[in-house]
Amino acid sequence: MMTTFLNSDAACRVTYQEIIKILQTDAKLGLNENEILKRRKYYGHNDFEIDDEEPLWKKYCGQFKEPMILLLLASAFISLLMRQFDDAVSITVAIIIVVTVAFIQENRAEKEIEALKRLVPPKCVCIREGRSQHIYARDLVPGDLCILDIGDRIPADLRLTEANDISIDESSFTGEIKPSMKTIESISFGSRQTSISDRRNIAFMGTHVLNGNAKGVVISTGENSEFGKVFQMMQQQEAPKTPLQKSMDALGKQLSFYSLSIIGFIVIVGWLQGRHLLEMFTIGV
């Protein structure tokens, strides 16, 4: 029977021998090929689902859905129909500036996600069937044994089983510049939720080995790792709007409401006076 992913908060509280038992693996030999295939089918690959990337032109055109932009487009079109070419050009230039700023902001957020993904190494050293071998990190499954050395990036969340003066840069998670010295001992916190920096027997995906070496058993992969949770959160979070965009959105909604109200009022008054509707609409605009 397959066990579920172990989160790092639970895994740091028990001995690595208990983790080995829970994950039904071997602390010296690792997993065999049949077990690896079963687990990959059950857990999936150690990677992340990324939203399909839209073409740049489509992203740019998507900025024209904003209320203020639609109102400005309507104003430019009406100015053009009424042969007020100076106004039409001025409004069009304003639209291009606002849309371009929004597009750059959104594109910057997507590049940050791409940079985050590059923290995960493409390959790692793993012990399987008693042999040390280089494999693709995306092929790791819970229960795999990984070997860590100076300069390595961690390929998945690992519960350390051996640690020789190993220090890891976790600044991408904790923001702390000081390296985290790691241990294999279980850590007791009672019922209190632990922070990332508290979990000194866990090596987190995407972090960087500065000194020493270690071995660890994979407890979580892909989107179930701590790194994966951050990655998902960034993907779901929309690019923050600039103060200019927020002001333009609010102004657009207000102007749309007042403009339509005034035009509607003028058209209704003209209609009650027996005047032509198209004439009154032109006056209202």
Residue, then its C-alpha position, 0 to 999 in steps of 0.5 A: m500500500m502506497t503512503t501519501f506524501l510526508n510534509s516536512d513539518a511532520a517528517c522533522r519530528v520523527t527519527y529518520q529510521e521511522i521515515i524509512k519505515i513509513l516510506q517502505t524503503d531501504a536506508k542503504l540500497g534504496l528502491n528497486e526498479n519495480e517499486i520505482l515504476k509503481r511509485r512514479k505511476y502513483y505519485g507522478h513526476n517530480d516537476f510542476e504543471i505550468d500554465d500554457e504560455e500565451p503568445l506575446w501578441k495575445k497577452y498584449c491584446g488581453q490588456f484591452k479588456e480593462p474598463m478604462i481602456l474600452l472607454l478610451l477606445a470608444s472615445a477615440f472612435i467617436s472623435l474620429l467619426m466627428r473628425q476631431f483628429d487631434d483628440a483621436v490621436s491623443i487618446t490613442v497615444a494614451i491607450i498605447i502607453v497604459v496598455t504597454v505598462a500593464f503588459i510589461q508588468e505582467n511579463r515581468a511576473e511570468k519571468e519571475i516564475e521562470a527564474l524560480k523554476r531554474l532553482v530546481p536542478p535537472k539532474c541529481v545523484c541517487i542510490r537505487e538497488g544499491r548503486s549510485q547513479h545520476i538520474y533526471a531529478r524529475d524521475l525521483v519518487p518518495g522513498d528514493l535516496c539522494i546523495l548531496d555534495i558541495g554546490d548541489r541544489i536539492p532536487a526534492d524535499l529530503r529527510l536527512t539520514e546522514a549529515n557531515d558538517i553540511s550547511i545549506d543556503e535557505s535564503s530563497f525560503t527564509g530570507e536569512i543570509k546565514p546558512s542553515m547547519k543540518t542534523i539527522e536528529s529528530i526535533s521536538f516542538g510539541s504541538r507547535q507548527t514549525s517554521i522552515s528554519d526550525r526544520r534542521n533535519i530537512a533539505f528543501m527542494g531548490t536550496h543550495v549546499l554550501n559545505g559538507n555532504a549528506k544523504g537523504v530520503v525523498i519525502s515530497t516531490g513536485e507540487n507537494s514539496e515546500f518549493g512546489k507550494v511557493f511555485q503554485m502560489m506564485q502561478q495563481q497570483e496575478a501580477p500586482k497592478t501599478p498605482l496608475q493601473k488601479s487609478m485608471d480602473a477606478l476612473g474608468k468605472q466612474l466615467s463609464f457610469y457617469s457618461l452613460s447616465i448623461i448620454g441616456f438622460i439627454v437621449i430620453v429628454g430629446w425623445l420626449q421632446g419629439r427629436h430624432l434619436l440619432e441626433m440626440f445621441t450625437i449631442g449626448v456624446 
